[in-house]
Each structure stands twice: as C-alpha cells, then as structure tokens.
Amino acid sequence: MGLFITFEGIDGSGKSTQVRLLAERLQGSSSPVLVTREPGGTRIGEQIREQILAPTHQEMAATTEVLLFSAARAQIVAEVIRPHLERGGIVLCDRFADSTYSYQGYGRGQDLQTLRSITQIATDGLNPDHTIFLDLPVAAALQRKQRAAATDEWNRLDAEAVAFHERVRAGYHALIDEEPARWLAFDAQIDPHQLASQIWQRIEPFVEQCAHYEKSTT
C-alpha cells in the first residue's frame, strides 16, 4: 500500500515549492518517494502540457482542453503513479483531477458530472489519499506569478481574467466542502518554511502509517 498525496491551489500559491520541501523531508522515509506533476510527468504528458498551456493556443475549445488534460492524466497514472504506489512508494503530485474540476468545471463552466465520468476513465478509479490545498487570494497569486514571469512559465490559463481565477478558487472551496476528510487546507500567505512545517505536522502521521503497513507485510 503506497501513499498518494496531491497538491492543489490556484497558480502562484506555491505548490511547487511545497512539493519540493515535503519531498526533502521524506528522503529519510523507508518508502521511496516519487515527485511528479500534471499535466506532464511522462514523455507523452510533457508534450501534451506544451500544447495545452501554450499562450498562442487561444482558440483551444474547452472540450479539447478537458480531453488533453485527461489524456496526460491517463498516461501518468498508467506509466508512473500506479506502478510506484503498487511498489509501496509515496507519490507527491503537483495537481491531479481536482484541478480539472476547479479550472474546467467551476472556472470554465463545464458540467461537473461529465468531468467526473471522463476522469474516472482517465485514472481508472485512482484517487489521492490526501490533498494539500494551498489557499491564496487571487490578487496575491497573480502578483506572485507576474514577479516570477521572467523565470517561470506564464501560460494560457494564467492569462485568463481575474473573474476566472476567482471562480477557480471558489471551486476548490466547494470541493473541500464536499469531501473534507481528504483535504488538508493551509494559508499560503505565510512564510514558505513555516508553511512546510505545518504541512509536515499534518502529513507525518500518514507517512508513519504507510511505513508501518509496509513493515507488517514484509
């Protein structure tokens, strides 16, 4: 039994930083740690990522966007995530299916039930054990992205109107209300290292449970 942890939040909330800091904490764990991202994480997925996020692809239809994200997700689950979990490892993934529900569902107004059906096929029923949500006001997130634009990718979704990002953020809160047991929400406005410590306090018991299970089955 592995441990599947995903990170969610609007762009600029600091997900990539917190994935890296948690991975560093887990290096001493008895379970091997895999860090990956969506869309991407595989050769095919990275090629799809380039097409989805390219700022020049403004004509991309909402349905095309959904299906491309789902195709990349199907590949990473089959090629990377599920095999690692089956070997008893820990997977840290920067975004997963909840991003589709928030961005394409709440943000773009796509039907949530349809998105869930597509996701069920893409993931073959795989769900995260725990999802870390980094909450940040939209204005603060966009300011961060703009400051980092020289070194970070500024993609097609970043360029959406503020109202779109507000809907996405509200969508995350709606998802948390639907399934509070899976979500671990944090204020992303605090110092990154202080935030990493808070995340570790919440995640450490689950890591220990995973390690204990692996020992008991060997």
PLY file of the C-alpha trace (Angstrom):
ply
format ascii 1.0
element vertex 218
property float x
property float y
property float z
element edge 217
property int vertex1
property int vertex2
end_header
0.00 0.00 0.00
1.55 3.26 -1.11
0.61 6.83 -0.21
-0.72 9.22 -2.85
-0.57 12.93 -1.92
-1.61 15.67 -4.30
-1.14 19.44 -4.10
-3.78 21.86 -5.32
-4.34 25.61 -5.48
-4.51 28.44 -7.94
-1.33 29.24 -9.87
1.04 31.27 -7.73
0.03 29.60 -4.46
3.44 27.95 -4.04
2.62 24.34 -4.81
5.90 23.52 -6.50
7.89 24.90 -3.55
5.89 22.91 -1.02
6.14 19.71 -3.09
9.92 20.12 -3.10
10.14 20.85 0.64
7.95 17.88 1.55
9.98 15.63 -0.73
13.14 16.74 1.09
11.51 15.84 4.42
10.58 12.42 3.08
14.03 11.50 1.82
14.72 9.62 5.04
11.46 7.68 4.80
11.55 3.92 4.42
9.21 4.30 1.43
10.65 5.54 -1.88
9.35 9.00 -2.83
8.30 9.97 -6.33
7.70 13.62 -7.26
5.74 14.42 -10.39
3.35 16.96 -11.89
0.25 17.39 -14.01
0.00 17.80 -16.86
3.31 16.14 -17.57
5.41 13.64 -15.70
5.90 11.40 -18.74
7.36 11.92 -22.19
3.88 11.95 -23.70
2.43 14.05 -20.89
5.09 16.75 -21.24
4.34 17.06 -24.95
0.64 17.42 -24.16
1.47 20.01 -21.48
3.28 22.14 -24.02
0.22 22.18 -26.26
-2.36 22.80 -23.52
-0.55 25.69 -21.86
0.93 27.45 -24.90
-0.22 31.11 -24.79
-0.54 31.04 -28.59
-3.36 28.46 -28.46
-6.12 30.89 -27.56
-8.54 29.19 -29.96
-8.49 25.92 -27.98
-12.04 24.73 -27.29
-13.00 23.96 -23.68
-13.73 20.32 -24.56
-10.36 19.97 -26.25
-8.71 21.33 -23.11
-10.50 18.81 -20.91
-9.63 15.87 -23.12
-5.97 16.85 -23.41
-5.62 17.19 -19.63
-7.34 13.81 -19.23
-5.09 12.15 -21.82
-1.98 13.35 -19.97
-3.54 12.13 -16.71
-4.28 8.68 -18.12
-0.65 8.35 -19.21
0.89 9.41 -15.91
-1.40 7.16 -13.87
-0.66 4.10 -16.01
3.05 4.73 -16.56
4.21 6.36 -13.33
1.83 6.82 -10.42
0.06 3.48 -10.10
3.21 1.34 -10.55
5.01 3.35 -7.84
2.10 3.03 -5.43
1.88 -0.71 -6.07
5.53 -0.98 -5.04
4.64 0.68 -1.72
6.05 4.09 -2.58
4.92 7.62 -1.79
3.79 9.82 -4.69
3.73 13.62 -4.45
1.89 15.09 -7.43
1.64 18.79 -8.25
-2.02 18.86 -9.38
-4.37 15.99 -10.21
-8.06 15.58 -11.06
-9.25 18.30 -8.65
-7.58 20.84 -10.94
-9.88 19.74 -13.74
-12.95 20.12 -11.55
-11.84 23.57 -10.39
-10.44 25.01 -13.61
-12.55 23.39 -16.30
-15.62 22.80 -14.12
-16.00 25.85 -11.92
-13.72 28.10 -13.97
-14.98 27.32 -17.47
-18.47 26.13 -16.55
-18.09 22.58 -17.88
-20.52 20.02 -16.46
-19.00 18.50 -13.31
-20.68 15.13 -13.69
-19.30 14.80 -17.21
-15.84 15.76 -15.96
-16.06 13.15 -13.21
-17.00 10.46 -15.76
-14.08 11.37 -18.01
-11.73 11.44 -15.01
-12.91 8.01 -13.86
-11.82 6.62 -17.21
-8.52 8.53 -17.27
-7.48 7.50 -13.75
-9.02 4.02 -13.78
-10.58 4.95 -10.44
-7.38 6.12 -8.73
-7.94 8.84 -6.13
-5.48 10.69 -3.87
-5.25 9.57 -0.25
-4.74 13.18 0.85
-4.86 16.51 -0.97
-2.98 19.55 0.30
-4.73 22.78 -0.67
-2.72 26.00 -0.60
-5.18 28.86 -0.34
-4.20 32.30 -1.57
-6.28 35.32 -2.64
-6.32 35.71 -6.40
-4.74 39.18 -6.38
-1.77 37.94 -4.34
-1.37 34.86 -6.55
-1.33 36.90 -9.75
1.22 39.30 -8.27
3.48 36.36 -7.47
3.12 34.98 -10.98
3.89 38.34 -12.55
7.02 38.77 -10.40
8.21 35.30 -11.42
7.28 35.68 -15.09
10.92 36.17 -16.12
11.88 32.70 -14.93
8.53 30.85 -14.65
6.18 29.84 -17.42
3.34 32.32 -17.98
0.76 30.09 -19.61
-2.59 30.33 -21.32
-4.55 29.77 -18.10
-2.53 32.38 -16.19
-3.66 34.92 -18.76
-7.35 34.38 -18.02
-9.39 37.20 -16.46
-9.40 37.72 -12.70
-13.02 36.56 -12.56
-11.96 33.17 -13.96
-9.37 32.69 -11.21
-11.91 33.75 -8.59
-14.28 31.04 -9.83
-11.46 28.51 -9.71
-10.62 29.41 -6.13
-14.30 29.22 -5.14
-14.45 25.85 -6.86
-11.68 24.49 -4.69
-13.56 25.58 -1.59
-16.68 23.84 -2.88
-14.72 20.62 -3.44
-13.33 20.79 0.10
-16.84 21.18 1.48
-17.93 18.07 -0.44
-15.06 15.87 0.79
-13.46 17.45 3.89
-11.79 14.25 5.12
-9.40 14.09 2.17
-8.40 17.75 2.05
-5.79 19.49 4.20
-6.11 23.26 3.72
-3.39 25.79 4.53
-2.93 29.56 4.34
-0.39 30.06 1.55
0.32 33.67 2.56
2.68 32.70 5.40
6.43 32.12 5.15
7.12 29.07 2.92
9.25 27.27 5.53
6.68 27.86 8.25
4.03 26.54 5.87
6.18 23.47 5.13
6.38 22.74 8.86
2.60 22.97 9.18
2.15 20.61 6.25
4.62 18.13 7.72
2.79 18.09 11.06
-0.40 17.06 9.27
1.21 14.59 6.87
3.72 12.84 9.15
1.15 10.51 10.81
0.06 9.22 7.40
3.67 8.64 6.38
4.24 6.67 9.57
1.12 4.60 8.93
2.37 3.81 5.44
5.78 2.76 6.75
4.20 0.62 9.48
1.98 -1.12 6.93
4.95 -1.89 4.68
6.91 -3.38 7.60
3.96 -5.52 8.68
3.62 -7.01 5.20
7.30 -7.87 4.68
0 1
1 2
2 3
3 4
4 5
5 6
6 7
7 8
8 9
9 10
10 11
11 12
12 13
13 14
14 15
15 16
16 17
17 18
18 19
19 20
20 21
21 22
22 23
23 24
24 25
25 26
26 27
27 28
28 29
29 30
30 31
31 32
32 33
33 34
34 35
35 36
36 37
37 38
38 39
39 40
40 41
41 42
42 43
43 44
44 45
45 46
46 47
47 48
48 49
49 50
50 51
51 52
52 53
53 54
54 55
55 56
56 57
57 58
58 59
59 60
60 61
61 62
62 63
63 64
64 65
65 66
66 67
67 68
68 69
69 70
70 71
71 72
72 73
73 74
74 75
75 76
76 77
77 78
78 79
79 80
80 81
81 82
82 83
83 84
84 85
85 86
86 87
87 88
88 89
89 90
90 91
91 92
92 93
93 94
94 95
95 96
96 97
97 98
98 99
99 100
100 101
101 102
102 103
103 104
104 105
105 106
106 107
107 108
108 109
109 110
110 111
111 112
112 113
113 114
114 115
115 116
116 117
117 118
118 119
119 120
120 121
121 122
122 123
123 124
124 125
125 126
126 127
127 128
128 129
129 130
130 131
131 132
132 133
133 134
134 135
135 136
136 137
137 138
138 139
139 140
140 141
141 142
142 143
143 144
144 145
145 146
146 147
147 148
148 149
149 150
150 151
151 152
152 153
153 154
154 155
155 156
156 157
157 158
158 159
159 160
160 161
161 162
162 163
163 164
164 165
165 166
166 167
167 168
168 169
169 170
170 171
171 172
172 173
173 174
174 175
175 176
176 177
177 178
178 179
179 180
180 181
181 182
182 183
183 184
184 185
185 186
186 187
187 188
188 189
189 190
190 191
191 192
192 193
193 194
194 195
195 196
196 197
197 198
198 199
199 200
200 201
201 202
202 203
203 204
204 205
205 206
206 207
207 208
208 209
209 210
210 211
211 212
212 213
213 214
214 215
215 216
216 217
